[in-house]
Amino acid sequence: MSFKPWQLAALEEYGYMDTNDGLINRVAYTLAKSPNDSIDTDEFRRACIACNVDPDSFTQSDLLKLQRKLNEIT
């Protein structure tokens, strides 16, 4: 079975693929549910753990992608 590009994008966007972007997106959608205007380290770490993502694996580039995704969806 082959997927169309829009299907792959949707799978990744909602975190169903364990690509780097998929993991970042999964955390972003979890953090977007936060009622807080700013997210502290503890909330970030809790969101990562809830998404089964190692918070220590995030690079500065990953954090920038996460911020862009949060800006896009909130």
Secondary structure, 3 states (H helix, E strand, C coil): CCCCHHHHHHHHHCCCCCCHHHHHHHHHHHHCCCCCCCCCHHHHHHHHHHCCCCHHHCCHHHHHHHHHHHHHHC
